[in-house]
Amino acid sequence: MDCAGRLSLNFLLSVLVLGLITSTVSSQSILQIPGNRKIIKDDVVWCESWKFTVETNDAGVWESVPEKCGEFVKDYVTGDRYPSDSEAVAEKSLSYATEKVKLAGDGKDAWVFDIDETLLSHLPYYALHGYGTEAFDETSFDEWVYMAAAPALPASLKLYNSLLKLGFKLVLLTGRSESQRNVTVENLLKVGYKDWERLILRGPSDSGTLAVVYKSERRKELQLGGYRIHGCSGDQWSDLMGDPMAKRLFKLPNPMFREISSSRTEKDLLILLSSHALLIELLDRFSFWQN
């Protein structure tokens, strides 16, 4: 066979192979479930998917845990998975702090912690209120806060002490009001937290301000004071997002409560998070993570 013939044959074979590949890809363009198995949407599977949307902030505004997920959430927070998930976040936080951060030694290398459901656990309170299936009641929750009886989250306490030993300045930034300062200090000291750099609470002028706005403003003040915020830990996205953000964000699990503000709408939050300044921050963080 001459050269031209061989080229023609090769071309025909290539077309046939390409056709087979295209046909195969087309038939598999939708993810196939092994054995054509149908997804059974029982309560456990549904609630697991619901929890996923909560942790990824896809669930949007919600006021209470769906009634049919009460037992699911109870099993999660009282079983092995909740402490295991919390430990995984703490381990990643400490790995970043020890492997990626170079402290300047000038007392300005900071890490910001939320308090409620980050350093302190309110599981005893939620156990009496349907593990989040009841609508949040600020009055009864404040009564619980004034008891100063919230236990420490073990993984967070371990991380907190490790960061102190490394030389980080720890800033506690909470949505609690200034009137709760004394009882907050009492509770923190009682369960083993100490030597924080600053404890920031909402003042009278912060009343009704969306959490993400309030916490962003306080981080900005820290930056203007010369602090470099290397990490931020919180159980709500409003603890972490906004302008400015820490260099790394660490979201702890919490399927029992969603922090919102009645004085501002979810639309306000979306506008803030889509601002030009924040987009630049996100791009910077993405570049940092890639490195």
Residue frames relative to the residue before (quaternion, step in Angstrom):
aa qw qx qy qz dx dy dz
M 1.0000 0.0000 0.0000 0.0000 0.00 0.00 0.00
D 0.4103 -0.7217 0.4961 0.2542 3.59 -0.84 0.96
C 0.7353 -0.4375 0.2949 0.4253 3.55 -1.34 0.20
A 0.6531 0.5260 -0.3167 0.4432 3.56 0.94 -0.91
G 0.6532 0.5221 -0.3142 0.4495 3.56 1.04 -0.81
R 0.6520 0.5129 -0.3173 0.4595 3.52 0.99 -0.88
L 0.6372 0.5281 -0.3317 0.4529 3.59 1.01 -0.76
S 0.6476 0.5211 -0.3183 0.4559 3.55 1.02 -0.86
L 0.6546 0.5140 -0.3066 0.4618 3.57 0.99 -0.90
N 0.6511 0.5140 -0.3122 0.4631 3.56 0.95 -0.87
F 0.6375 0.5353 -0.3225 0.4505 3.54 1.04 -0.80
L 0.6613 0.5080 -0.3012 0.4626 3.56 0.97 -0.91
L 0.6428 0.5170 -0.3169 0.4682 3.58 1.02 -0.84
S 0.6387 0.5317 -0.3235 0.4524 3.57 1.00 -0.84
V 0.6453 0.5215 -0.3165 0.4599 3.57 1.01 -0.87
L 0.6554 0.5162 -0.3078 0.4574 3.58 0.98 -0.89
V 0.6639 0.4998 -0.3015 0.4674 3.59 0.91 -0.92
L 0.6501 0.5166 -0.3128 0.4611 3.55 0.96 -0.90
G 0.6366 0.5347 -0.3235 0.4519 3.55 1.03 -0.79
L 0.6489 0.5143 -0.3105 0.4670 3.56 1.01 -0.85
I 0.6560 0.5126 -0.3090 0.4598 3.57 0.95 -0.93
T 0.6571 0.5205 -0.3051 0.4519 3.56 0.93 -0.96
S 0.6486 0.5205 -0.3113 0.4599 3.54 1.01 -0.85
T 0.6608 0.5130 -0.2981 0.4597 3.54 1.00 -0.92
V 0.6600 0.5088 -0.3051 0.4610 3.57 0.93 -0.95
S 0.6447 0.5331 -0.3218 0.4435 3.57 0.97 -0.89
S 0.6904 0.4782 -0.2870 0.4608 3.55 0.96 -0.85
Q 0.7405 0.3617 -0.2125 0.5250 3.58 1.25 -0.39
S 0.3428 0.7679 -0.4841 0.2419 3.59 1.19 0.41
I 0.6935 0.3411 -0.2493 0.5835 3.57 1.31 -0.24
L 0.5465 -0.6391 0.4315 0.3267 3.56 -0.86 1.02
Q 0.2708 -0.7803 0.5476 0.1339 3.55 -0.74 1.10
I 0.3142 -0.7195 0.5870 0.1975 3.56 -0.94 0.91
P 0.5299 -0.6622 0.4153 0.3290 3.62 -0.68 1.07
G 0.8457 0.1092 -0.1044 0.5119 3.53 -0.90 0.99
N 0.4958 -0.6744 0.4129 0.3590 3.56 1.26 0.42
R 0.2359 0.8060 -0.5068 0.1944 3.55 1.19 0.66
K 0.3493 -0.7230 0.5591 0.2067 3.57 -1.00 0.85
I 0.4577 -0.6597 0.5189 0.2935 3.56 -1.11 0.72
I 0.2527 -0.7679 0.5734 0.1328 3.54 -0.70 1.11
K 0.2224 -0.8050 0.5413 0.0980 3.55 -0.46 1.21
D 0.1041 0.7779 -0.6106 0.1058 3.59 0.43 1.17
D 0.7352 -0.4449 0.2670 0.4362 3.58 -1.25 0.20
V 0.6464 0.5310 -0.3347 0.4339 3.59 0.94 -0.83
V 0.6733 0.4784 -0.2976 0.4788 3.57 0.88 -0.93
W 0.6532 0.5171 -0.3176 0.4528 3.58 0.92 -0.90
C 0.6908 0.4799 -0.2773 0.4643 3.58 0.92 -0.94
E 0.6003 0.5382 -0.3596 0.4698 3.59 1.09 -0.61
S 0.6607 0.4883 -0.3000 0.4849 3.58 0.98 -0.82
W 0.6230 0.5290 -0.3356 0.4684 3.58 1.04 -0.77
K 0.6497 0.5146 -0.3166 0.4613 3.60 0.90 -0.89
F 0.6190 0.5484 -0.3398 0.4480 3.58 1.02 -0.79
T 0.6795 0.4820 -0.2980 0.4659 3.58 0.92 -0.88
V 0.6018 0.5490 -0.3544 0.4592 3.58 1.15 -0.56
E 0.7159 0.4634 -0.2616 0.4520 3.57 0.78 -1.05
T 0.7050 0.4305 -0.2679 0.4959 3.60 1.11 -0.56
N 0.4620 -0.7067 0.4133 0.3412 3.58 1.35 0.05
D 0.4324 0.6959 -0.4633 0.3378 3.58 1.19 0.49
A 0.5866 0.6189 -0.3621 0.3766 3.60 1.19 -0.47
G 0.3533 -0.7473 0.4958 0.2663 3.58 1.19 -0.38
V 0.7757 -0.3030 0.2413 0.4982 3.55 -1.13 -0.66
W 0.1566 0.7554 -0.6291 0.0951 3.58 -0.90 0.92
E 0.3614 -0.7836 0.4793 0.1603 3.55 -0.99 0.85
S 0.8053 0.0091 0.0059 0.5927 3.58 1.16 -0.46
V 0.6039 -0.5393 0.4426 0.3854 3.53 -1.29 0.38
P 0.5358 -0.6170 0.4533 0.3560 3.63 -0.91 0.82
E 0.6060 -0.6097 0.3674 0.3550 3.57 -0.91 0.92
K 0.7075 0.4728 -0.2838 0.4420 3.58 0.89 -0.89
C 0.6645 0.4900 -0.3077 0.4729 3.61 1.27 -0.13
G 0.3551 0.7629 -0.4792 0.2494 3.57 1.24 0.13
E 0.7023 0.4469 -0.2702 0.4838 3.58 0.81 -0.98
F 0.6058 0.5588 -0.3476 0.4471 3.58 1.08 -0.71
V 0.6848 0.4684 -0.2832 0.4811 3.58 0.86 -0.97
K 0.6137 0.5454 -0.3425 0.4566 3.58 1.01 -0.79
D 0.6732 0.4922 -0.2948 0.4664 3.58 0.86 -0.96
Y 0.6466 0.5322 -0.3182 0.4443 3.58 1.04 -0.79
V 0.7727 0.3923 -0.2150 0.4504 3.58 0.67 -1.08
T 0.7158 0.4109 -0.2614 0.5004 3.61 1.18 -0.40
G 0.6434 0.5207 -0.3220 0.4595 3.58 1.28 -0.11
D 0.7628 -0.3842 0.2782 0.4395 3.56 -1.22 -0.53
R 0.6146 0.6187 -0.3578 0.3339 3.58 1.05 -0.67
Y 0.6490 0.5296 -0.3288 0.4362 3.60 0.92 -0.84
P 0.6989 0.4253 -0.2990 0.4911 3.65 0.75 -0.85
S 0.6232 0.5379 -0.3467 0.4495 3.59 1.07 -0.65
D 0.6515 0.5007 -0.3102 0.4781 3.59 0.97 -0.85
S 0.6529 0.5173 -0.3095 0.4587 3.58 0.99 -0.86
E 0.6480 0.5105 -0.3085 0.4736 3.56 1.02 -0.81
A 0.6248 0.5392 -0.3421 0.4493 3.59 1.01 -0.76
V 0.6510 0.4992 -0.3128 0.4787 3.59 0.98 -0.84
A 0.6556 0.5153 -0.3092 0.4572 3.59 0.94 -0.89
E 0.6510 0.5195 -0.3157 0.4547 3.58 0.97 -0.82
K 0.6528 0.4940 -0.3121 0.4821 3.59 0.99 -0.82
S 0.6216 0.5470 -0.3331 0.4512 3.57 1.05 -0.77
L 0.7007 0.4656 -0.2710 0.4678 3.56 0.85 -0.98
S 0.6090 0.5455 -0.3528 0.4551 3.59 1.05 -0.69
Y 0.6471 0.5041 -0.3128 0.4789 3.55 0.98 -0.84
A 0.6740 0.5181 -0.2985 0.4338 3.58 0.88 -0.96
T 0.7389 0.4202 -0.2316 0.4732 3.58 0.96 -0.84
E 0.7658 0.3994 -0.1989 0.4631 3.59 1.01 -0.76
K 0.7877 0.3555 -0.1597 0.4771 3.60 1.06 -0.69
V 0.7191 0.4330 -0.2482 0.4835 3.59 1.13 -0.58
K 0.1472 -0.7539 0.6358 0.0759 3.54 -0.97 0.94
L 0.2964 -0.7826 0.5237 0.1592 3.55 -0.40 1.23
A 0.4280 -0.7216 0.4901 0.2365 3.55 -0.96 0.90
G 0.4055 -0.7421 0.4549 0.2793 3.55 1.20 -0.43
D 0.5749 0.6007 -0.3730 0.4116 3.58 1.25 0.28
G 0.5692 -0.6356 0.3652 0.3723 3.56 1.28 0.26
K 0.6287 0.5504 -0.3229 0.4445 3.57 1.25 0.32
D 0.5050 0.6186 -0.4401 0.4106 3.58 1.24 0.25
A 0.0402 -0.8646 0.4981 -0.0523 3.57 -0.22 1.31
W 0.1228 -0.7207 0.6750 0.0997 3.48 -1.42 0.42
V 0.2239 -0.7964 0.5527 0.1007 3.57 -0.78 1.03
F 0.1039 -0.7837 0.6116 0.0300 3.55 -0.95 0.99
D 0.3600 -0.6182 0.6467 0.2645 3.50 -1.25 0.64
I 0.4312 -0.7049 0.4930 0.2722 3.61 -1.21 0.24
D 0.7788 0.3736 -0.2126 0.4568 3.58 0.47 -1.19
E 0.8311 0.0353 -0.1274 0.5402 3.54 -0.74 1.23
T 0.6311 0.4500 -0.3586 0.5201 3.56 1.25 0.46
L 0.7698 0.1778 -0.1002 0.6047 3.57 0.82 -1.02
L 0.7748 0.2309 -0.1129 0.5776 3.56 1.01 -0.85
S 0.2929 -0.7553 0.5643 0.1590 3.56 -1.08 0.80
H 0.1994 -0.7767 0.5875 0.1089 3.55 -1.01 0.87
L 0.2081 0.8113 -0.5154 0.1813 3.54 1.16 0.59
P 0.6312 0.5225 -0.3662 0.4410 3.67 0.91 -0.69
Y 0.6373 0.5144 -0.3259 0.4722 3.59 1.07 -0.69
Y 0.7113 0.4639 -0.2691 0.4544 3.58 0.79 -1.02
A 0.5591 0.5937 -0.3908 0.4268 3.60 1.16 -0.45
L 0.6951 0.4437 -0.2603 0.5022 3.56 1.19 -0.59
H 0.7472 0.3537 -0.1897 0.5297 3.57 1.29 -0.17
G 0.7064 -0.5383 0.2611 0.3782 3.51 0.88 1.05
Y 0.4933 -0.6834 0.4188 0.3380 3.59 1.18 0.48
G 0.7824 -0.3500 0.1585 0.4901 3.52 0.95 0.96
T 0.5293 0.6370 -0.4208 0.3701 3.61 1.22 -0.10
E 0.6366 0.4756 -0.3289 0.5103 3.58 1.23 -0.36
A 0.5521 -0.5929 0.4637 0.3587 3.58 -1.07 0.67
F 0.5490 -0.6405 0.4264 0.3265 3.56 -0.95 0.88
D 0.1252 -0.7853 0.6053 0.0357 3.55 -0.88 1.04
E 0.3607 -0.7823 0.4681 0.1966 3.56 -0.30 1.29
T 0.6306 0.5563 -0.3398 0.4212 3.58 1.01 -0.75
S 0.7079 0.4402 -0.2696 0.4821 3.57 0.79 -0.99
F 0.6245 0.5272 -0.3503 0.4575 3.59 1.08 -0.63
D 0.6420 0.5134 -0.3284 0.4652 3.61 0.98 -0.78
E 0.6042 0.5426 -0.3559 0.4626 3.58 1.05 -0.68
W 0.6417 0.5101 -0.3089 0.4823 3.56 1.05 -0.79
V 0.6341 0.5392 -0.3288 0.4461 3.59 0.94 -0.88
Y 0.6981 0.4837 -0.2767 0.4496 3.60 0.90 -0.91
M 0.5527 0.5707 -0.4049 0.4526 3.59 1.25 -0.02
A 0.2379 -0.8038 0.5088 0.1960 3.61 1.25 -0.38
A 0.4555 0.7168 -0.4079 0.3351 3.56 1.08 0.78
A 0.4245 0.7151 -0.4710 0.2942 3.60 1.22 0.10
P 0.3585 -0.7365 0.5267 0.2272 3.63 -0.81 0.92
A 0.5599 -0.5820 0.4662 0.3611 3.54 -1.28 0.32
L 0.4200 -0.6195 0.5843 0.3138 3.53 -1.25 0.50
P 0.4700 -0.7301 0.4057 0.2855 3.63 -0.41 1.16
A 0.6731 0.4975 -0.3091 0.4516 3.60 0.86 -0.91
S 0.6684 0.5001 -0.2980 0.4629 3.58 1.01 -0.81
L 0.6315 0.5261 -0.3347 0.4610 3.59 1.00 -0.75
K 0.6443 0.5147 -0.3125 0.4714 3.56 1.01 -0.81
L 0.6552 0.4989 -0.3055 0.4780 3.57 0.95 -0.88
Y 0.6244 0.5590 -0.3280 0.4360 3.58 0.92 -0.93
N 0.7087 0.4547 -0.2631 0.4710 3.58 0.78 -1.03
S 0.6276 0.5329 -0.3380 0.4560 3.60 1.06 -0.69
L 0.6606 0.4986 -0.3060 0.4704 3.58 0.99 -0.84
L 0.6015 0.5483 -0.3533 0.4613 3.59 1.08 -0.68
K 0.6776 0.4969 -0.2907 0.4576 3.57 0.89 -0.96
L 0.6430 0.5228 -0.3214 0.4582 3.59 1.10 -0.64
G 0.5763 -0.6169 0.3668 0.3908 3.58 1.19 -0.43
F 0.4273 0.6917 -0.4762 0.3350 3.60 1.23 0.23
K 0.3488 -0.6690 0.6088 0.2455 3.52 -1.25 0.56
L 0.2144 -0.8175 0.5283 0.0813 3.56 -0.58 1.19
V 0.1242 -0.7877 0.6032 0.0170 3.53 -0.77 1.17
L 0.1984 -0.7731 0.5948 0.0957 3.57 -0.81 1.04
L 0.0301 -0.8095 0.5832 -0.0606 3.54 -0.51 1.28
T 0.0460 0.8472 -0.5183 0.1071 3.55 -0.22 1.30
G 0.4964 -0.6465 0.4973 0.2971 3.52 -1.27 0.44
R 0.4387 0.6822 -0.4705 0.3475 3.59 1.25 0.06
S 0.5099 -0.6575 0.4647 0.3028 3.56 -1.19 0.53
E 0.6594 -0.5205 0.3783 0.3888 3.54 -1.27 0.50
S 0.6062 0.5700 -0.3540 0.4269 3.60 1.10 -0.60
Q 0.6908 0.4552 -0.2739 0.4905 3.60 1.24 -0.32
R 0.3130 0.7879 -0.4878 0.2083 3.59 1.24 0.22
N 0.7026 0.4878 -0.2959 0.4253 3.59 0.67 -1.05
V 0.6950 0.4598 -0.2895 0.4709 3.58 0.86 -0.91
T 0.6065 0.5467 -0.3507 0.4586 3.60 1.15 -0.60
V 0.6446 0.5042 -0.3102 0.4838 3.57 0.96 -0.89
E 0.6352 0.5418 -0.3231 0.4456 3.58 0.94 -0.89
N 0.6879 0.4867 -0.2798 0.4600 3.56 0.86 -0.98
L 0.6574 0.5199 -0.3099 0.4490 3.58 0.92 -0.92
L 0.6852 0.4800 -0.2883 0.4658 3.58 0.85 -0.96
K 0.6273 0.5756 -0.3302 0.4077 3.55 1.01 -0.86
V 0.7766 0.3496 -0.1820 0.4915 3.60 0.97 -0.82
G 0.7375 -0.4902 0.2217 0.4081 3.60 1.21 0.30
Y 0.5551 0.5816 -0.4183 0.4226 3.62 1.21 0.05
K 0.1225 0.7921 -0.5857 0.1204 3.57 -0.93 0.90
D 0.8176 0.3380 -0.1962 0.4228 3.53 -1.41 0.02
W 0.2892 0.7404 -0.5572 0.2402 3.60 0.95 0.73
E 0.5527 -0.6229 0.4529 0.3184 3.54 -1.23 0.56
R 0.7902 -0.0889 0.0915 0.5994 3.55 0.92 -0.95
L 0.1663 -0.7364 0.6448 0.1194 3.54 -1.21 0.61
I 0.0772 -0.8271 0.5563 -0.0211 3.56 -0.36 1.30
L 0.0258 -0.7894 0.6124 -0.0327 3.56 -0.79 1.13
R 0.6311 -0.5338 0.4030 0.3929 3.56 -1.28 0.32
G 0.2493 -0.7445 0.6012 0.1488 3.54 -0.95 0.94
P 0.7447 -0.3985 0.2760 0.4587 3.60 -1.26 0.07
S 0.6765 0.5010 -0.3017 0.4476 3.61 0.98 -0.77
D 0.6437 0.5278 -0.3177 0.4540 3.61 1.26 -0.30
S 0.4412 0.7175 -0.4498 0.2970 3.57 1.25 -0.20
G 0.8267 0.2009 -0.1764 0.4950 3.56 -0.85 1.02
T 0.5246 0.6268 -0.4229 0.3911 3.59 1.24 -0.07
L 0.5462 -0.6132 0.4592 0.3389 3.57 -0.98 0.86
A 0.5869 -0.6314 0.3769 0.3389 3.57 -0.87 0.97
V 0.6763 0.5014 -0.3109 0.4410 3.58 0.86 -0.91
V 0.6350 0.5122 -0.3267 0.4772 3.61 1.12 -0.62
Y 0.6538 0.5259 -0.2981 0.4551 3.57 0.90 -1.00
K 0.7262 0.4369 -0.2605 0.4625 3.58 0.78 -0.98
S 0.5966 0.5471 -0.3599 0.4639 3.58 1.12 -0.59
E 0.6519 0.5205 -0.3100 0.4560 3.57 0.96 -0.89
R 0.6710 0.4867 -0.3067 0.4678 3.60 0.97 -0.77
R 0.6298 0.5062 -0.3455 0.4772 3.60 1.02 -0.66
K 0.6077 0.5487 -0.3483 0.4565 3.57 1.07 -0.72
E 0.6443 0.5166 -0.3166 0.4667 3.57 0.99 -0.83
L 0.6242 0.5296 -0.3356 0.4661 3.57 1.04 -0.74
Q 0.6499 0.5159 -0.3095 0.4645 3.56 0.93 -0.90
L 0.6641 0.4970 -0.3045 0.4682 3.58 0.92 -0.87
G 0.6551 0.4946 -0.2973 0.4877 3.55 1.24 -0.46
G 0.6383 -0.5790 0.3068 0.4040 3.54 1.29 0.19
Y 0.5124 0.6541 -0.4243 0.3598 3.58 1.25 -0.02
R 0.2501 -0.7159 0.6329 0.1561 3.54 -1.18 0.73
I 0.2016 -0.8060 0.5486 0.0936 3.57 -0.43 1.22
H 0.1802 -0.8295 0.5243 0.0676 3.55 -0.16 1.30
G 0.8209 0.0342 0.0167 0.5698 3.58 0.98 -0.77
C 0.0926 -0.7718 0.6272 0.0491 3.53 -1.24 0.54
S 0.1019 -0.8055 0.5837 0.0103 3.57 -0.81 1.07
G 0.2284 0.7726 -0.5676 0.1694 3.56 -0.89 0.95
D 0.4693 -0.6842 0.4847 0.2769 3.56 -1.22 0.44
Q 0.7086 0.3648 -0.2396 0.5545 3.60 1.30 -0.20
W 0.5409 -0.6112 0.4556 0.3553 3.57 -1.07 0.65
S 0.6029 0.5581 -0.3600 0.4420 3.59 1.14 -0.50
D 0.5722 0.5650 -0.3796 0.4575 3.61 1.25 -0.24
L 0.7732 0.4173 -0.1503 0.4533 3.52 1.12 -0.77
M 0.7382 0.4491 -0.2306 0.4474 3.55 0.95 -0.93
G 0.5132 0.6265 -0.4915 0.3203 3.53 -1.34 0.24
D 0.4350 -0.6877 0.5257 0.2480 3.53 -1.32 0.05
P 0.5197 -0.3032 -0.7861 0.1413 1.54 -1.21 2.26
M 0.3451 -0.6950 0.5842 0.2381 3.52 -1.37 0.28
A 0.5736 -0.5425 0.4716 0.3928 3.54 -1.31 0.27
K 0.6400 -0.5253 0.3870 0.4059 3.56 -1.24 0.28
R 0.7786 0.0628 -0.0625 0.6212 3.58 1.16 -0.58
L 0.2314 -0.7695 0.5866 0.1009 3.54 -1.07 0.87
F 0.0729 -0.8020 0.5927 0.0169 3.57 -0.93 0.90
K 0.1668 -0.8187 0.5488 0.0267 3.54 -0.38 1.37
L 0.2357 -0.7671 0.5845 0.1196 3.55 -0.73 1.12
P 0.5500 -0.6285 0.4275 0.3459 3.60 -1.11 0.57
N 0.1818 0.7552 -0.6226 0.0949 3.55 -1.18 0.67
P 0.0381 -0.8312 0.5547 -0.0027 3.60 -0.14 1.24
M 0.5974 0.6191 -0.3473 0.3730 3.60 1.25 0.07
F 0.8179 0.1489 -0.0287 0.5550 3.58 1.12 -0.51
R 0.1169 -0.7637 0.6317 0.0642 3.55 -1.10 0.80
E 0.3034 -0.7801 0.5232 0.1603 3.57 -0.62 1.15
I 0.1188 0.7681 -0.6187 0.1144 3.56 -0.69 1.14
S 0.2945 -0.7346 0.5767 0.2029 3.56 -1.28 0.17
S 0.4241 -0.7245 0.4878 0.2392 3.56 -0.83 0.99
S 0.6517 0.5440 -0.3209 0.4199 3.57 1.18 -0.44
R 0.7471 0.2350 -0.1713 0.5978 3.55 1.24 -0.27
T 0.4130 -0.7324 0.4864 0.2376 3.59 -1.06 0.62
E 0.6572 -0.4845 0.3895 0.4262 3.54 -1.30 0.26
K 0.5813 0.5831 -0.3743 0.4266 3.58 1.12 -0.62
D 0.6097 0.5543 -0.3473 0.4476 3.59 1.04 -0.78
L 0.6550 0.5181 -0.3050 0.4578 3.54 0.98 -0.91
L 0.6652 0.5035 -0.3118 0.4549 3.57 0.91 -0.88
I 0.6253 0.5273 -0.3385 0.4651 3.58 1.04 -0.75
L 0.6548 0.5154 -0.3158 0.4537 3.56 0.93 -0.89
L 0.7181 0.4656 -0.2588 0.4478 3.56 0.85 -0.99
S 0.6968 0.4349 -0.2821 0.4957 3.59 1.21 -0.30
S 0.3739 0.7416 -0.4806 0.2816 3.57 1.27 0.22
H 0.6433 -0.5469 0.3762 0.3815 3.53 -1.20 0.57
A 0.6508 0.5341 -0.3262 0.4299 3.57 0.90 -0.91
L 0.6863 0.4770 -0.2971 0.4617 3.57 0.92 -0.86
L 0.6052 0.5480 -0.3611 0.4506 3.58 1.04 -0.67
I 0.6289 0.5168 -0.3277 0.4797 3.57 1.03 -0.77
E 0.6306 0.5316 -0.3267 0.4615 3.58 1.01 -0.83
L 0.6637 0.5128 -0.3050 0.4510 3.57 0.92 -0.93
L 0.6449 0.5126 -0.3190 0.4686 3.56 0.99 -0.81
D 0.6377 0.5205 -0.3214 0.4680 3.56 1.01 -0.80
R 0.6658 0.4974 -0.3091 0.4624 3.57 0.93 -0.89
F 0.6248 0.5409 -0.3385 0.4499 3.58 1.01 -0.84
S 0.6477 0.5124 -0.3084 0.4720 3.56 0.97 -0.90
F 0.6465 0.5268 -0.3184 0.4508 3.58 0.99 -0.85
W 0.6690 0.5085 -0.3045 0.4485 3.57 0.92 -0.95
Q 0.6429 0.5358 -0.3299 0.4368 3.56 1.04 -0.77
N 0.6611 0.4916 -0.2963 0.4832 3.54 1.17 -0.62
